Every structure is written in structure tokens, then in C-alpha cells.
């Protein structure tokens, strides 16, 4: 159960970071939100930086959650 919670938290963090980066791109450009979410720049930014918050959340949960 611990691994499932960590996996869901990491995936949720990835989605939140992706949506946040897309929102920032939307606010700073003339593109639509959908175009910003699928823009090559957004995807490259997610490839290089988007996984870092997810790893931090996963490591923190692994340390703090107790095994059942």
C-alpha cells in the first residue's frame, strides 16, 4: 500500500507541475492553454525540470510513511 501511495503522489505532482508550467506559458504568450500544454518548449522543460519536484515528494513520502 505504501508503494501505491507514493506512486500516486509522484504522478499527481508530475501532472500539477505540467499544468503549472503550461499555465505560466499561457499567461506569458499569445497561445491557447491547449497549445501551451503540447508546446515543444513545455515538454522539454518537463523533461529536464518537471521530474525534480516529483522525486522530492516521493523521497519524502518514502521516509515518512510507515509500512503496513
Residue, then its C-alpha position, 0 to 999 in steps of 0.5 A: x500500500x505504501x508503494x501505491x501511495x507514493x506512486x500516486x503522489x509522484x504522478x499527481x505532482x508530475x501532472x500539477x507541475x505540467x499544468x503549472x508550467x503550461x499555465x505560466x506559458x499561457x499567461x506569458x504568450x499569445x497561445x491557447x492553454x491547449x497549445x501551451x500544454x503540447x508546446x515543444x518548449x513545455x515538454x522539454x522543460x518537463x523533461x529536464x525540470x518537471x521530474x525534480x519536484x516529483x522525486x522530492x515528494x516521493x523521497x519524502x513520502x518514502x521516509x515518512x510513511x510507515x509500512x503496513 
